[in-house]
Amino acid sequence: MVALPNILLTPHMGFVSEQVYRKFSTNVQQQLIQWLDETAL
């Protein structure tokens, strides 16, 4: 399909939303705190 001139391939971005980014950032923050405190992740 890549060789076809009338095909455009794009990634699936259906998961992208403000709520998802908030959850991701909260999860990263929690993991960093645990890592800095040297507790199990």
mmCIF file as Biopython writes it, N, C-alpha, C and O atoms, coordinates in Angstrom:
data_model
#
loop_
_atom_site.group_PDB
_atom_site.id
_atom_site.type_symbol
_atom_site.label_atom_id
_atom_site.label_alt_id
_atom_site.label_comp_id
_atom_site.label_asym_id
_atom_site.label_entity_id
_atom_site.label_seq_id
_atom_site.pdbx_PDB_ins_code
_atom_site.Cartn_x
_atom_site.Cartn_y
_atom_site.Cartn_z
_atom_site.occupancy
_atom_site.B_iso_or_equiv
_atom_site.auth_seq_id
_atom_site.auth_asym_id
_atom_site.pdbx_PDB_model_num
ATOM 1   N N  . MET A ? 1  ? 0.814  -1.201 0.000  1.0 0.0 1  A 1 
ATOM 2   C CA . MET A ? 1  ? 0.000  0.000  0.000  1.0 0.0 1  A 1 
ATOM 3   C C  . MET A ? 1  ? 0.856  1.262  0.000  1.0 0.0 1  A 1 
ATOM 4   O O  . MET A ? 1  ? 0.419  2.296  -0.504 1.0 0.0 1  A 1 
ATOM 5   N N  . VAL A ? 2  ? 2.046  1.199  0.546  1.0 0.0 2  A 1 
ATOM 6   C CA . VAL A ? 2  ? 2.906  2.375  0.600  1.0 0.0 2  A 1 
ATOM 7   C C  . VAL A ? 2  ? 3.228  2.879  -0.804 1.0 0.0 2  A 1 
ATOM 8   O O  . VAL A ? 2  ? 3.385  4.084  -1.004 1.0 0.0 2  A 1 
ATOM 9   N N  . ALA A ? 3  ? 3.328  1.988  -1.764 1.0 0.0 3  A 1 
ATOM 10  C CA . ALA A ? 3  ? 3.689  2.369  -3.125 1.0 0.0 3  A 1 
ATOM 11  C C  . ALA A ? 3  ? 2.530  2.986  -3.908 1.0 0.0 3  A 1 
ATOM 12  O O  . ALA A ? 3  ? 2.752  3.558  -4.976 1.0 0.0 3  A 1 
ATOM 13  N N  . LEU A ? 4  ? 1.323  2.885  -3.413 1.0 0.0 4  A 1 
ATOM 14  C CA . LEU A ? 4  ? 0.171  3.426  -4.133 1.0 0.0 4  A 1 
ATOM 15  C C  . LEU A ? 4  ? 0.108  4.944  -3.961 1.0 0.0 4  A 1 
ATOM 16  O O  . LEU A ? 4  ? 0.200  5.433  -2.835 1.0 0.0 4  A 1 
ATOM 17  N N  . PRO A ? 5  ? -0.045 5.693  -5.041 1.0 0.0 5  A 1 
ATOM 18  C CA . PRO A ? 5  ? -0.024 7.152  -4.965 1.0 0.0 5  A 1 
ATOM 19  C C  . PRO A ? 5  ? -1.267 7.759  -4.316 1.0 0.0 5  A 1 
ATOM 20  O O  . PRO A ? 5  ? -1.228 8.906  -3.871 1.0 0.0 5  A 1 
ATOM 21  N N  . ASN A ? 6  ? -2.363 7.013  -4.255 1.0 0.0 6  A 1 
ATOM 22  C CA . ASN A ? 6  ? -3.603 7.566  -3.717 1.0 0.0 6  A 1 
ATOM 23  C C  . ASN A ? 6  ? -3.899 7.072  -2.298 1.0 0.0 6  A 1 
ATOM 24  O O  . ASN A ? 6  ? -5.047 7.132  -1.859 1.0 0.0 6  A 1 
ATOM 25  N N  . ILE A ? 7  ? -2.890 6.590  -1.579 1.0 0.0 7  A 1 
ATOM 26  C CA . ILE A ? 7  ? -3.051 6.087  -0.213 1.0 0.0 7  A 1 
ATOM 27  C C  . ILE A ? 7  ? -2.266 6.973  0.745  1.0 0.0 7  A 1 
ATOM 28  O O  . ILE A ? 7  ? -1.099 7.281  0.501  1.0 0.0 7  A 1 
ATOM 29  N N  . LEU A ? 8  ? -2.902 7.374  1.820  1.0 0.0 8  A 1 
ATOM 30  C CA . LEU A ? 8  ? -2.244 8.159  2.864  1.0 0.0 8  A 1 
ATOM 31  C C  . LEU A ? 8  ? -2.342 7.365  4.164  1.0 0.0 8  A 1 
ATOM 32  O O  . LEU A ? 8  ? -3.445 7.099  4.642  1.0 0.0 8  A 1 
ATOM 33  N N  . LEU A ? 9  ? -1.214 6.988  4.733  1.0 0.0 9  A 1 
ATOM 34  C CA . LEU A ? 9  ? -1.180 6.232  5.979  1.0 0.0 9  A 1 
ATOM 35  C C  . LEU A ? 9  ? -0.952 7.190  7.142  1.0 0.0 9  A 1 
ATOM 36  O O  . LEU A ? 9  ? -0.030 8.005  7.109  1.0 0.0 9  A 1 
ATOM 37  N N  . THR A ? 10 ? -1.786 7.090  8.162  1.0 0.0 10 A 1 
ATOM 38  C CA . THR A ? 10 ? -1.656 7.945  9.343  1.0 0.0 10 A 1 
ATOM 39  C C  . THR A ? 10 ? -1.797 7.087  10.601 1.0 0.0 10 A 1 
ATOM 40  O O  . THR A ? 10 ? -2.433 6.034  10.552 1.0 0.0 10 A 1 
ATOM 41  N N  . PRO A ? 11 ? -1.224 7.511  11.717 1.0 0.0 11 A 1 
ATOM 42  C CA . PRO A ? 11 ? -1.384 6.756  12.963 1.0 0.0 11 A 1 
ATOM 43  C C  . PRO A ? 11 ? -2.792 6.931  13.518 1.0 0.0 11 A 1 
ATOM 44  O O  . PRO A ? 11 ? -3.460 7.930  13.250 1.0 0.0 11 A 1 
ATOM 45  N N  . HIS A ? 12 ? -3.225 5.956  14.287 1.0 0.0 12 A 1 
ATOM 46  C CA . HIS A ? 12 ? -4.523 6.061  14.954 1.0 0.0 12 A 1 
ATOM 47  C C  . HIS A ? 12 ? -4.361 6.971  16.169 1.0 0.0 12 A 1 
ATOM 48  O O  . HIS A ? 12 ? -3.557 6.681  17.055 1.0 0.0 12 A 1 
ATOM 49  N N  . MET A ? 13 ? -5.106 8.051  16.218 1.0 0.0 13 A 1 
ATOM 50  C CA . MET A ? 13 ? -4.978 9.028  17.297 1.0 0.0 13 A 1 
ATOM 51  C C  . MET A ? 13 ? -6.278 9.138  18.098 1.0 0.0 13 A 1 
ATOM 52  O O  . MET A ? 13 ? -6.532 10.178 18.707 1.0 0.0 13 A 1 
ATOM 53  N N  . GLY A ? 14 ? -7.096 8.102  18.109 1.0 0.0 14 A 1 
ATOM 54  C CA . GLY A ? 14 ? -8.378 8.137  18.788 1.0 0.0 14 A 1 
ATOM 55  C C  . GLY A ? 14 ? -8.282 8.258  20.294 1.0 0.0 14 A 1 
ATOM 56  O O  . GLY A ? 14 ? -9.249 8.658  20.944 1.0 0.0 14 A 1 
ATOM 57  N N  . PHE A ? 15 ? -7.131 7.920  20.863 1.0 0.0 15 A 1 
ATOM 58  C CA . PHE A ? 15 ? -6.979 7.958  22.312 1.0 0.0 15 A 1 
ATOM 59  C C  . PHE A ? 15 ? -6.598 9.343  22.823 1.0 0.0 15 A 1 
ATOM 60  O O  . PHE A ? 15 ? -6.638 9.583  24.030 1.0 0.0 15 A 1 
ATOM 61  N N  . VAL A ? 16 ? -6.232 10.251 21.937 1.0 0.0 16 A 1 
ATOM 62  C CA . VAL A ? 16 ? -5.718 11.553 22.358 1.0 0.0 16 A 1 
ATOM 63  C C  . VAL A ? 16 ? -6.859 12.447 22.830 1.0 0.0 16 A 1 
ATOM 64  O O  . VAL A ? 16 ? -7.752 12.803 22.062 1.0 0.0 16 A 1 
ATOM 65  N N  . SER A ? 17 ? -6.809 12.794 24.093 1.0 0.0 17 A 1 
ATOM 66  C CA . SER A ? 17 ? -7.772 13.735 24.662 1.0 0.0 17 A 1 
ATOM 67  C C  . SER A ? 17 ? -7.139 14.381 25.887 1.0 0.0 17 A 1 
ATOM 68  O O  . SER A ? 17 ? -6.123 13.906 26.394 1.0 0.0 17 A 1 
ATOM 69  N N  . GLU A ? 18 ? -7.737 15.450 26.352 1.0 0.0 18 A 1 
ATOM 70  C CA . GLU A ? 18 ? -7.215 16.124 27.542 1.0 0.0 18 A 1 
ATOM 71  C C  . GLU A ? 18 ? -7.235 15.190 28.746 1.0 0.0 18 A 1 
ATOM 72  O O  . GLU A ? 18 ? -6.305 15.199 29.552 1.0 0.0 18 A 1 
ATOM 73  N N  . GLN A ? 19 ? -8.284 14.387 28.873 1.0 0.0 19 A 1 
ATOM 74  C CA . GLN A ? 19 ? -8.397 13.454 30.001 1.0 0.0 19 A 1 
ATOM 75  C C  . GLN A ? 19 ? -7.272 12.423 29.977 1.0 0.0 19 A 1 
ATOM 76  O O  . GLN A ? 19 ? -6.708 12.092 31.019 1.0 0.0 19 A 1 
ATOM 77  N N  . VAL A ? 20 ? -6.951 11.922 28.801 1.0 0.0 20 A 1 
ATOM 78  C CA . VAL A ? 20 ? -5.886 10.925 28.678 1.0 0.0 20 A 1 
ATOM 79  C C  . VAL A ? 20 ? -4.544 11.537 29.056 1.0 0.0 20 A 1 
ATOM 80  O O  . VAL A ? 20 ? -3.762 10.925 29.783 1.0 0.0 20 A 1 
ATOM 81  N N  . TYR A ? 21 ? -4.276 12.748 28.562 1.0 0.0 21 A 1 
ATOM 82  C CA . TYR A ? 21 ? -3.009 13.406 28.898 1.0 0.0 21 A 1 
ATOM 83  C C  . TYR A ? 21 ? -2.908 13.684 30.390 1.0 0.0 21 A 1 
ATOM 84  O O  . TYR A ? 21 ? -1.826 13.566 30.966 1.0 0.0 21 A 1 
ATOM 85  N N  . ARG A ? 22 ? -4.015 14.050 31.025 1.0 0.0 22 A 1 
ATOM 86  C CA . ARG A ? 22 ? -3.996 14.263 32.481 1.0 0.0 22 A 1 
ATOM 87  C C  . ARG A ? 22 ? -3.669 12.967 33.210 1.0 0.0 22 A 1 
ATOM 88  O O  . ARG A ? 22 ? -2.874 12.955 34.149 1.0 0.0 22 A 1 
ATOM 89  N N  . LYS A ? 23 ? -4.291 11.874 32.769 1.0 0.0 23 A 1 
ATOM 90  C CA . LYS A ? 23 ? -4.024 10.578 33.400 1.0 0.0 23 A 1 
ATOM 91  C C  . LYS A ? 23 ? -2.567 10.172 33.197 1.0 0.0 23 A 1 
ATOM 92  O O  . LYS A ? 23 ? -1.918 9.701  34.131 1.0 0.0 23 A 1 
ATOM 93  N N  . PHE A ? 24 ? -2.046 10.354 31.971 1.0 0.0 24 A 1 
ATOM 94  C CA . PHE A ? 24 ? -0.643 10.048 31.700 1.0 0.0 24 A 1 
ATOM 95  C C  . PHE A ? 24 ? 0.272  10.855 32.607 1.0 0.0 24 A 1 
ATOM 96  O O  . PHE A ? 24 ? 1.192  10.304 33.212 1.0 0.0 24 A 1 
ATOM 97  N N  . SER A ? 25 ? 0.024  12.173 32.708 1.0 0.0 25 A 1 
ATOM 98  C CA . SER A ? 25 ? 0.916  13.021 33.502 1.0 0.0 25 A 1 
ATOM 99  C C  . SER A ? 25 ? 0.832  12.679 34.982 1.0 0.0 25 A 1 
ATOM 100 O O  . SER A ? 25 ? 1.846  12.706 35.680 1.0 0.0 25 A 1 
ATOM 101 N N  . THR A ? 26 ? -0.356 12.361 35.467 1.0 0.0 26 A 1 
ATOM 102 C CA . THR A ? 26 ? -0.505 11.962 36.864 1.0 0.0 26 A 1 
ATOM 103 C C  . THR A ? 26 ? 0.261  10.671 37.127 1.0 0.0 26 A 1 
ATOM 104 O O  . THR A ? 26 ? 0.934  10.540 38.149 1.0 0.0 26 A 1 
ATOM 105 N N  . ASN A ? 27 ? 0.161  9.728  36.214 1.0 0.0 27 A 1 
ATOM 106 C CA . ASN A ? 27 ? 0.858  8.452  36.355 1.0 0.0 27 A 1 
ATOM 107 C C  . ASN A ? 27 ? 2.373  8.659  36.359 1.0 0.0 27 A 1 
ATOM 108 O O  . ASN A ? 27 ? 3.080  8.060  37.168 1.0 0.0 27 A 1 
ATOM 109 N N  . VAL A ? 28 ? 2.867  9.501  35.461 1.0 0.0 28 A 1 
ATOM 110 C CA . VAL A ? 28 ? 4.302  9.779  35.402 1.0 0.0 28 A 1 
ATOM 111 C C  . VAL A ? 28 ? 4.758  10.448 36.695 1.0 0.0 28 A 1 
ATOM 112 O O  . VAL A ? 28 ? 5.810  10.100 37.232 1.0 0.0 28 A 1 
ATOM 113 N N  . GLN A ? 29 ? 3.985  11.396 37.196 1.0 0.0 29 A 1 
ATOM 114 C CA . GLN A ? 29 ? 4.328  12.072 38.446 1.0 0.0 29 A 1 
ATOM 115 C C  . GLN A ? 29 ? 4.421  11.074 39.595 1.0 0.0 29 A 1 
ATOM 116 O O  . GLN A ? 29 ? 5.367  11.112 40.383 1.0 0.0 29 A 1 
ATOM 117 N N  . GLN A ? 30 ? 3.447  10.190 39.688 1.0 0.0 30 A 1 
ATOM 118 C CA . GLN A ? 30 ? 3.447  9.194  40.763 1.0 0.0 30 A 1 
ATOM 119 C C  . GLN A ? 30 ? 4.656  8.273  40.653 1.0 0.0 30 A 1 
ATOM 120 O O  . GLN A ? 30 ? 5.279  7.946  41.663 1.0 0.0 30 A 1 
ATOM 121 N N  . GLN A ? 31 ? 4.988  7.857  39.447 1.0 0.0 31 A 1 
ATOM 122 C CA . GLN A ? 31 ? 6.134  6.971  39.261 1.0 0.0 31 A 1 
ATOM 123 C C  . GLN A ? 31 ? 7.443  7.675  39.590 1.0 0.0 31 A 1 
ATOM 124 O O  . GLN A ? 31 ? 8.341  7.066  40.170 1.0 0.0 31 A 1 
ATOM 125 N N  . LEU A ? 32 ? 7.563  8.946  39.229 1.0 0.0 32 A 1 
ATOM 126 C CA . LEU A ? 32 ? 8.773  9.698  39.569 1.0 0.0 32 A 1 
ATOM 127 C C  . LEU A ? 32 ? 8.924  9.858  41.078 1.0 0.0 32 A 1 
ATOM 128 O O  . LEU A ? 32 ? 10.025 9.725  41.612 1.0 0.0 32 A 1 
ATOM 129 N N  . ILE A ? 33 ? 7.831  10.139 41.757 1.0 0.0 33 A 1 
ATOM 130 C CA . ILE A ? 33 ? 7.867  10.270 43.218 1.0 0.0 33 A 1 
ATOM 131 C C  . ILE A ? 33 ? 8.290  8.952  43.846 1.0 0.0 33 A 1 
ATOM 132 O O  . ILE A ? 33 ? 9.125  8.933  44.750 1.0 0.0 33 A 1 
ATOM 133 N N  . GLN A ? 34 ? 7.718  7.849  43.372 1.0 0.0 34 A 1 
ATOM 134 C CA . GLN A ? 34 ? 8.091  6.536  43.897 1.0 0.0 34 A 1 
ATOM 135 C C  . GLN A ? 34 ? 9.562  6.245  43.631 1.0 0.0 34 A 1 
ATOM 136 O O  . GLN A ? 34 ? 10.256 5.710  44.496 1.0 0.0 34 A 1 
ATOM 137 N N  . TRP A ? 35 ? 10.039 6.591  42.443 1.0 0.0 35 A 1 
ATOM 138 C CA . TRP A ? 35 ? 11.437 6.348  42.096 1.0 0.0 35 A 1 
ATOM 139 C C  . TRP A ? 35 ? 12.356 7.187  42.978 1.0 0.0 35 A 1 
ATOM 140 O O  . TRP A ? 35 ? 13.370 6.690  43.467 1.0 0.0 35 A 1 
ATOM 141 N N  . LEU A ? 36 ? 12.007 8.458  43.184 1.0 0.0 36 A 1 
ATOM 142 C CA . LEU A ? 36 ? 12.822 9.330  44.024 1.0 0.0 36 A 1 
ATOM 143 C C  . LEU A ? 36 ? 12.809 8.877  45.482 1.0 0.0 36 A 1 
ATOM 144 O O  . LEU A ? 36 ? 13.807 9.012  46.190 1.0 0.0 36 A 1 
ATOM 145 N N  . ASP A ? 37 ? 11.679 8.344  45.924 1.0 0.0 37 A 1 
ATOM 146 C CA . ASP A ? 37 ? 11.566 7.829  47.293 1.0 0.0 37 A 1 
ATOM 147 C C  . ASP A ? 37 ? 12.131 6.420  47.423 1.0 0.0 37 A 1 
ATOM 148 O O  . ASP A ? 37 ? 12.176 5.861  48.519 1.0 0.0 37 A 1 
ATOM 149 N N  . GLU A ? 38 ? 12.563 5.847  46.297 1.0 0.0 38 A 1 
ATOM 150 C CA . GLU A ? 38 ? 13.114 4.492  46.242 1.0 0.0 38 A 1 
ATOM 151 C C  . GLU A ? 38 ? 12.126 3.437  46.734 1.0 0.0 38 A 1 
ATOM 152 O O  . GLU A ? 38 ? 12.514 2.465  47.381 1.0 0.0 38 A 1 
ATOM 153 N N  . THR A ? 39 ? 10.852 3.638  46.423 1.0 0.0 39 A 1 
ATOM 154 C CA . THR A ? 39 ? 9.835  2.630  46.723 1.0 0.0 39 A 1 
ATOM 155 C C  . THR A ? 39 ? 9.549  1.842  45.447 1.0 0.0 39 A 1 
ATOM 156 O O  . THR A ? 39 ? 9.900  2.269  44.347 1.0 0.0 39 A 1 
ATOM 157 N N  . ALA A ? 40 ? 8.921  0.712  45.608 1.0 0.0 40 A 1 
ATOM 158 C CA . ALA A ? 40 ? 8.619  -0.142 44.458 1.0 0.0 40 A 1 
ATOM 159 C C  . ALA A ? 40 ? 7.671  0.577  43.510 1.0 0.0 40 A 1 
ATOM 160 O O  . ALA A ? 40 ? 6.742  1.264  43.933 1.0 0.0 40 A 1 
ATOM 161 N N  . LEU A ? 41 ? 7.926  0.402  42.220 1.0 0.0 41 A 1 
ATOM 162 C CA . LEU A ? 41 ? 7.054  1.011  41.211 1.0 0.0 41 A 1 
ATOM 163 C C  . LEU A ? 41 ? 5.867  0.133  40.936 1.0 0.0 41 A 1 
ATOM 164 O O  . LEU A ? 41 ? 5.020  0.480  40.113 1.0 0.0 41 A 1 
#
